[in-house]
Amino acid sequence: MPSDEFRPVYHPAGHDAELRFAVQELRTGRWVAMRNLLAGTADWASWTRRTQVLAAVAAGTDTVRAWRTEEPHSLAATVMHTRVAVERASRAHREGHPRTAELWHEAWEACQVCAQQAPDDPVPWVCLLALSPLDRRQRVAEHRVPPPGPMLFPGPWGLLDEVVKRDPDNREAHHRMLQFVYARSPRGSLPEAVNYVRWAVGPAPLGSAVHVLPLYVRIERYRRERGQDRALDLHWVTDDAIRDAQQALHHWFDGAEAVGRGDPAGAGAHSLLDLSHLAHALWGAHQFSSAARVFEALGPYYAAAPWTYRIPDDRGDTAREAEELFLRARTRSLQAPPP
């Protein structure tokens, strides 16, 4: 298909065909495909990712409750109930809903029950991490545990440890910690976020998605500084920005295949958001031939972030302009000569 005719597709499941089918069934109120998908999910990385995507779809429905009614002893249904409870509490918090405290308590209770019933599962602990940003003042003791190293912050380190015990390379857990940092101190949190990702990336193995974390912090800094600096596009061609992009490319994108974690485009093994952030960072750094490889891995799929952050706030149709920017970046990169 000619590049000028290409139009990207957004789907939360991305390349994961089995998950796409389960999401489709879930949207029509059917839960059997979700049950079967989770029954066949053998690794914690896929389990964490699939339950997260399914919960985002199921949170506005009663489908998981119907599943639990039919199969009250299903551990997978209990995990999904927990996921949905946490998703609903988080949405209520973002929207300033008056029931936020009630939903938060219900979600916390669900996490406790789930952790007891599925003691080897990292997801209940990931869910507790997801609830930690709701406690902006860190009133809960488990949200102000002393840090494991200098230049870090008191926070939910015990919860992170519980995840790491069960799944040492859990991608979502680190992103939940970043959300906690931003919620903890919105104005002064960027230095803390930088220190956190340096701490997290240090021991991360080859092929780990943790190596993409610096790109998320970099786009957050860009988002906050937009309008304060007339040369913001230069933000992406500094030595630090180029280094971050290249390290994510080599240590995650290339490293995943090198250690047998598979092709980043394969079977939903990698987050569309991670691919999108890497493509954006390489394009912004003028590493066009490298960016082309990542755009090819994205295939037909598209994630709005981080492209929306490049669109000024005063534009009328941010979503459309972000997609057009993505298409221009994709076309420019795919036209680059090979290295």
N, C-alpha and C positions, 0 to 999 in steps of 0.2 A: 504493500500500500504506500503510495507516495506520502512523504512527510507532511505535505500541506493538507492532506486529507485525513491524517491521523487525529483521532480524538480519544483521549485517555478515559479509562473507566475507573470509577471509585467503587471498591467493594471491601468491606472490613476484613474479609477472609483472604483477599489477595490470591496468591497462587495455590492456596490449599483447596483443591477441588472438593474434597470430602467435607471440609468445613463450610464451603459455599453452599453445598446441598443442605447441610444441617441448618444453616441460617435461613435458607429459603423455606424450609419446612417449619422452622420456628416462627417465622413471620406469619404463617398461616395458622398458627396455633397448634401445630403437631410437634410432639416431643420425642417420638420413637427414633428419628434419625439422630437427634442429639444424644440420646442414650447409647445408640449403637456406635456413634463416632467416639464417644468417650470410652466405651468399653474396649475399643481397638486402639486407644492411644497409649503407647508403651513407654514414653520417656517424659520426664518432668518438664522439659522445655516446651514440648508440644502441648502437654496437659495444661500448663500455666497459660500459654497463649490462647489455646482454644477455649478454655473456660472463661477467659477475660472477654473474648470477642462474643461468645454466646451470651454472657451476662449483659453486655451492653445492649443486645437486641431484646433479650427476655425481660429486662427491667420494666418495660412498659406493658407487660402482659401478665397473665396468670398461668402461663404454660408450665413453669417449673413447679408451681403449687399443684397443678393437676398431675404432674409426673410423681411428685411425692405422695399424693393421695393414692395413686395406683401402685406405687412401689415404695412404701414407707421405709423399708430397710436398705434402700439403695444408697451406698456411700457417694456415688457420683451425683445423685439427686441432692444429697445433703450439701455437697460442695457447691453445686449450682445455686441452691437456696442461699448459701452464704455469700456467694458472688453477687447475686441479685440484691440481697439486703444491703451490701456495701455500696453497690452502684447507686441504689436509690438514696441512701444517706448522703453520698457524695454529691449527687445532683441536687438534693434539697439544700445542702450547704452552699453550693454555687449560686443557687437561685434565691437564697435568703428565705427559704420556706419556714413557716412557723413550727412545722413538725420536725425540724432538723434534729433537735436533741432527742426526741423520741425515736426517730429512725436510726440515729447513731447508736443509741442504747440497744435497740433490737439487733443491729448489725454486729455490735460487739459481742452480744450473747451468742449469736449464730456462729461467730468465729470460735468462741470458746468450745461450744458443742462440737463443731467440726474438727477442731484440733484434737479433741479427746477421741472422737470416733475414727479419725484418719491420722494417726500419730506420725506416719511417715510422709505425709503430704505437705509440701511447702506452701500450698495455696492458702490455707487458713492464716498462716503467718504473713504472707503477702497481703492478704485482706486486712489484717490488723495494721500493717504498714500503710495501706491505702486510707485507713481511717485517721492516721496520725495527723495529717494536715488540718483536720477539723478542729484539733486542739491547739489553736494558734498560740495560746498563752502557756502551753506545756504544763497544764495543771495535773495531768495524769502522770504518775511516777515513771511509768515505762517509756514516756516520751522525753524524759530528761536524764537519761543514763549518761554518765561521764563517757567522753569519747575514747576511742582506742589509740589515739595518737595526737601529737601536737598539731595545732592549726585547725583542728576540727571543732565540733560544737556538741553540746549536750543534746541528745536526741534518742530516737528509738533503736539504739544499737543492739539491745537484747533481741528485739524482734528480727532485725536483720540477721543476727547470729543464728536464730532458729531457722530462718530460710536457708542460710548458707550450709547449715548442718545437713539439710535434706537435699539441697540442690546448689552446689557451690557456685555455679555460674548463672544464677537466675537473673535474667535481663530485667523483668518487671520490678523486682525488688529494688534495684538501683535507681530506676526511674521514680519509684515511690519515695525513695529517700530524697531525690532532688525536689520533688513536689513538697516534701516536708520542709526543706531548706527555704524554698521560696515563700511558703506560708508563714514560716517562723519569723522572718524579718524581711519583709518585701523590699525595703529600701537598701538594706545593707547585706543582702543575701548573696549577691554575685560573687564576692570574694570567698564566701563560705562554700558556694557551689563549685568554684574553681578548685579549692582545696579538696573538696570531697571527691571530685572526679579524678584528680591526681592520685589520691589515696586508693581509689577503686581500680583505676587503670593499671597501676604499678604491678600487682601480682596477677592480672588477668591473663589467661593463657591465649596462645595463638588461636584465632578463629572466634574469640569471644566477642559478643555484641557490646560488651562493656567498653571496647575500644572506640565506639561511636559516641560515647557520652560527651566528650569535649565539644563535639559539633552542636549538641543541644544547648550547652552553656553558651557557646559563641553566638548562636542565633538569638538566645534570650538577651544577651548583652546588646546585640544589634537592635532588637525590638524595643528595648528600653531607651536606647540612645537616639533612635530615629527622630530627626528634627532638631537635634542638638549639635549635629556635626554635618557640615556641608559636603564632606567628602566620604560619606558612609560607604560608598561602593569600594573604597580603598580598604575597608574593614576586612575584605576577603582576600586581599593580595599581600597582606603583611607576611613576614617570615613565619610568625606564629600560626597564622591561619593556614598557610600552605602546609606547614608541618603537621598540623592537626588533621587536615584532609588526607595527606599522604599516609600518615600513620594509620588512620582508620581504613584506608584502602588496603594497605599491605597487611596489617595485623588482623583485620576482621574479614574484609571482602575476599582477599587472596588467601588469607590464612585459613579460612573455613574449609576451603577445598584442600589445602595442603595437609590438614590434619584429619581429613576424612569426614568433615561435617557436611559436605555436599556443596553443590553449586548454590550461590545465593539466590538464584532464580528457581530453585527446585522445590517442589512439593510444599511450599509455604514455610520452609524452614527458617526464613528470616523475615523480619518485620518490614512492611512497606515503608513505614516511617523511617527506619534506619536507612534503607536504600534511598529514600527521597532526600534525607539530610545529607547523605554522602554525595549523591549526584549534585545537589545544590552547592555543597562546599567545593567540590572539584571544579564545577563550572565557574563559580565565583572566583576561584583562584586561578582561572585561565588554564586549568589542566584539562583541556577539552578532550583529548584522546582517552584519558583515564575516565573522565565523566561519561564518555560514550559507552564504555563497558558497563557502567552502572545503569544508565538509561536502558541499555539492552536487557539487563537483568530485570528491570522493572516490567519489561514487556508491555502489555496493554494497560497496566495499572498505574494509578496516580494517587498520591496523598497530598492534600491541600497544604499541609505544613511541610517545610518552612516557607513555601512560596508566598503564602498570604502575608508574611511579615515584611516582604519587600514592597508591598503596595501601600502607598500613603493612606492615612486614615480618612482623608477628605474625599477619596474616590467613592463613587456611588456603588459600583458592583464589584466588590472586592473578590468574590469567588470567581467571577468570569475573568477578571484581570490577572488573578493568580494563575489560573489555568493557561491563559495566553502566555504569561511569562514562562511557565513550565515548558510550553510547546516551543517557544523561541530558544530557550536554553537547550532543549533536547535536539532541535534541528541544528543549532550551531555546533553542538558537541558531535553529533553523528556525521557532520560534514568535515570534521577535523581529520587530517591525514593520520595514519597509524604511527605510533611512536617508533 
